[in-house]
Amino acid sequence: MLNVSEINVFYGDLQVLWDVSFEVKEKEIVVLVGANGAGKSTILRTISALLTPKKGSIEFDGRRIDHLPANKIIEHGIVHVPEARRLFPEMTVEENLIMGSLYGEAKRKRSETMDYVYSLFPRLKERKKQTGGTLSGGEQQMLAVGRGLMSLPKLMMLDEPSLGLAPLLVQDVFNIVKHINEAGVTILLVEQNVRQTLGMCNRAYVLENGRIVLQGTGCELLENEQVKEAFLGI
Ligand code: ATP
């Protein structure tokens, strides 16, 4: 479904991704793991067209997407739920959800998708007239995921959805991600919570200093000595 091939990405003169290649197949959950600064968020930003690769290609559903503008990427069915949620804090929950469904099919189906989002997150329904900035961290994360779903994505990219959440809520977030995946949405996940995410994913890639250094199934990587030492503290 998504095929990233040998991309090099820069911030100005600073190269942060080097020949990065990976794929995500339809219906999979794929995880990118790596230390702070390894380049995980940069990969997601590049797929969603906030950055342009200097070399390499990105294909989605058999089509090149690496030179399309960000709004076209969303229309192709890719949504990016960014790190730190990036909600509109002065807007209500409902208005934030509407912002996820401004165009095309997502706009036409807005009301039924919103019902679906509220069924997944009853807390958001209870707080639909409350402003985003007044929600708890966990509720804000739910709203960020809900806003992503409003665009009717085929592929949802989530950047550290568990960041800053209490352990009990972290499990809730991963359960929701699994549920969304079972409902047919392919998932590309960036996470620091390596043990839990490797336990739930189909496949994972390990990124080090902007390069993919390991790949395998979640189980394979959980057993890998390098992964154990670097991420699991074993
Ligand atoms: P983290 O979990 O800390 O976000 P990450 O693996 O997602 O880590 P990136 O945010 O992709 O890492 O950053 C990769 C590299 O690019 C780092 O060296 C970082 O300092 C640098 N970088 C990130 N954003 C910018 C920017 N806007 N301008 C310049 N350099 C940047």
Residues whose N, C-alpha, C, O or C-beta is under 5 A from the ligand:
A	BS01	ATP	Y11 V16 A35 N36 G37 A38 G39 K40 S41 T42
